[in-house]
Amino acid sequence: MKYWIRHLRAVDSTQNHLRRLLDRGATPPHGMVILTDKQTRGRGRHNRRWLSPPGGLYFSLLLYANRAGAPGPSEALSPEILPLLPLAIGAAAAEALDPRGESILIKWPNDLAARNRKLGGILVESDTRAAIAGVGINIEPVPLSSAISLAELFPGRTFEKRILLSKILDRFSHFLEEGPGAVTQSVNKRLYGRGVEAVHEGKTGFVREVLPNGALRLEGKNGDSCDIISGEIFPRDWKGGNLPEEAECGPREALDVERSIETVEEKGAERR
């Protein structure tokens, strides 16, 4: 897959920048990347603020969701890979940053984790025309107890943003070529919290695996399981915030609280 990279010194949000282009009727190329040194209004899921000072890797990638809206007839994601997009980009980043798989794990559905803290996050927003995948990775330390950086993980190493970006995009292209099976295989090798009890929307269970459709399986103490298709989980050793109230998993069920890929309206969507 080809990528077109545009570097901006500063921007409110790389996600917003690409969205504005689409809302104005432009047709940026499939694979366009907006890379920036600093975001003044960076955000994660649910419009949570994402601290984006100079020293991190911040970019958004435009991917057309169907051929009708793409600039070329063959420039669109396959329907099989779209639901796995946050995991595919997370796996690409984890493999690019830590090829041996010794330090960086994937916290379902859209975070990079190390030492029980957040190293980076992926935000995927889509409409009927396109998906925009935003990535934020801490290269230098940030003033948050719940966060960790590449500099802290790998002391003495230097990290050039362009090289990191190139490696991530290369691994992402690999997953596009190999398909969903390669994505889930990579994620399961690096799945954060495997075997650890976790909480999801009041349900507790032990993290087991990511399924071919991207759902996460939690298994209760009684052997019953929950297949989680959206939302967030909080493993016991996660240091990113307080755990919610809990109740054990019952007979297998699929919980659909919110999608891992957030949907925006084609027109009139409020942007921040």
N, C-alpha and C positions, 0 to 999 in steps of 0.2 A: 504494500500500500504506500502511496506517495503522501507526503506531508508538506504543507506550506506554512512556514513559521514566520510570524510577525512579532517583533520584540518592541514592547513599550516600556519606557522607564517607570511609569506609574499609571495606574488606572483605578477607577472606583472598584471594579470587579471584572475579572476576565470573563466570567459568565455573562454579566450584563452587557459587556462590549459586543460579544457575539450575538446575543439576543437582539440588541438594537439593530445590528446589521440585517438580521432576518426580518425584524418588524418593519424596517424601512423598504422592504421589497428587494433587497440585494440577494444575490446568489453566490455566497462565498464558496470556494472549492471544498469538496468532500475531503476531510483531512486537514482543514485549516486549523492552525494552532496559534493562540494568543498567549505569549509569554511575557511576564512582567517582573520587574524587580520589587515592586511594592504595590499592594492593594490598599486603598483608603477605606473601602467598605466591603472587604472580603467577607464571605459568609459560607456557612455550611448548611446542613439540612434544617428545615423549618426556619430559615432566615437567622439562625444562630450566628453570632459574630465569629469570624475566623480571623484571629490575630495574624496580620500579614506584614511584619516589618521587613526592611531590607535584610537579606541574608537567607531567605527561604526560596524554595522552588515553587512558583505559582504559575499555572497555565490552565487553559481550557481548550478542549478539542471538539471540533464540530464534525458530526457524523450524520449523514442523511438517513432517515429511518425508512424511506421507501423510494423507489425509483421515480415515482411521479414528481416528487419535489426536488430531486437531485439534478445537478447541472448536466450530468451524463447518464446514459441508460444503464451503465454497470456500476455506478457510484452510489451504493447504498449498503447498509448493514443487512446481513441475513437475519430473518425473523427469529432464528434459533439463538443468535448471540445477543440480541437486544436485551432480554430479561437478565442476562448474566453480565451486562456491561460494567457495573460497579466492581464485581468480583474479577472480571477479566483485566481491568485496569489496575486493580489492587495487586493481582498476581504478577502482572507485568512489572509494576514498580518494585515489588518485593524481590523478584528474581534479578532485576537490573541492579538494585542497590546492595543486595546480599546474595550473590549467586550460590553460596554454600548452604544457605538456609539456616545459619547458626544464630542469627540475632533478630531478624525482622519477620514478624508473623502477620497474618491477615485476620483481623477481628471482623467477623460477619456483622453487617453486610458490606461495610464501606470504609473501614479504617485500617491503617497500618499501625501495628503495635510492637513495642519493644520494652522489655523490663516492666511489663504491666502498665505502661503508659502509652499515650498517643504520639506517634511519630508523624502521622499524616492522615489525610482524609480525602475521600472522593465524593463529589456531589454530581449526580446525573439528573438533568432535567430534560424532559422530552415533550414534544407535541406530535401532531400527526405528520409533520414534515421532517423534523430533525431531532437529534439528541445532542445535548451539549454536556460534555464530561469535564468537570473542573477538578483539578488536583492541587493540593497544598501539602508540601513536605517541609518539615523543619530541618534546615541544614545547620544553622547556628542556634544556640540555646535561646529559648523564649521564657519570659517570666511567668510561667504557669507550673504549679506543682504536678499537674496531671499530664504534662507534656515532656517529651524527650526529643533530642536532636541527633542528627548524624554525627556531629562533632563530638557529642558525648558518647555515642556508641563506638565510634572508631577514632579515638584520639590519635592525633598526628597525621591523619589523612587529609588531603585537600579535595574539595568537591567543586568541579566546574559545572555550572548549571547547564550549559549547552550539551556537555558530554552526558550528564545524567539524563537530560530530556531525550537525547538521541537513543540511549540504551533502553529507556522505558518504551519509547515508540517502537523500537525494533522488536522488543518482546511482545508488545501488543499486536503487532503485525503477525507474529508467529501464532498467537492464539486465534486471530481471525482466519488464518489459513488452516489450522488444525481443528478448529471447531470446539463446541461446548465440552466435549469429553476431556480435552487438554486443559481447559479452564478449571473444571472441578477437580481434576487430578492434582493440579498444582496447588489449588486452594487447600485441599485436604492435607497435603503434605505440610502446609504451613498454618494450619488452622489454629488460631489462638483459643485457648481455653479447652482444648479437647480433653475429655475426661473430668473436667471441672464442673461443679454445680453452678448453674447460671439462672438468672431471673429474667423473664420476659413478660411484660404486661400482667404481672400477678401470678404467672405460672413459673414453677421451678423444674429443672431437669438437668441432666448431665449432657454436656455438649458432645455429640457423637460424630457427625459428618455433614458435609454439604451434599445435597442430592443433585441429580442431573439437571433439574429445573431451577437450581439455585437456592432452593429452600434449605433451611437448617434443621436438622433433627436433634431434638432434646429428648432424652430418655429419663423417665421417672424412676424412683427407687423400686416401684412395684413392677417395672418392666414395660409399662405403658409409655407411649411417646407422643410428642407434639411435633408436627412439621411446621416450622415457622417460615412464612413466605415474605414477611415484611416486619418493620419495626426495628427495635434495638434489643440487644441482650447485654446482661451485666454479669460476667463471671465473677466468682467470689474474690479472686485475686486482682480484679480490675481496680485501679486507683484513680479512676476518672470521675467519681461522684458517688452520692448515696444510693443505696439499693432500694427499690420500691418494695412494697408489701408483696408477700408471696403466697402461693398455694401450689401444691404438687400437680404435675401433669396427670391428666386423666386418660381415658381411652384415646387412641390416636385421633388427632384433629388438626386441621389446618387453620391457623389464626391469621386473619387478614385485617390488621389494624390500620396499616398504611403501607404504601408501596415503597420499595427501596429506590425505585426510579420515580422521582417526583414529576408530576404532570403540570404543565403550564398551559394556559389558554393561548391560542394563536393570536388573538387580539385582545387588547384591554387588560392584559395581565399587569398587576402592580409589580414593579421592579424596585429593588433596593440596591 
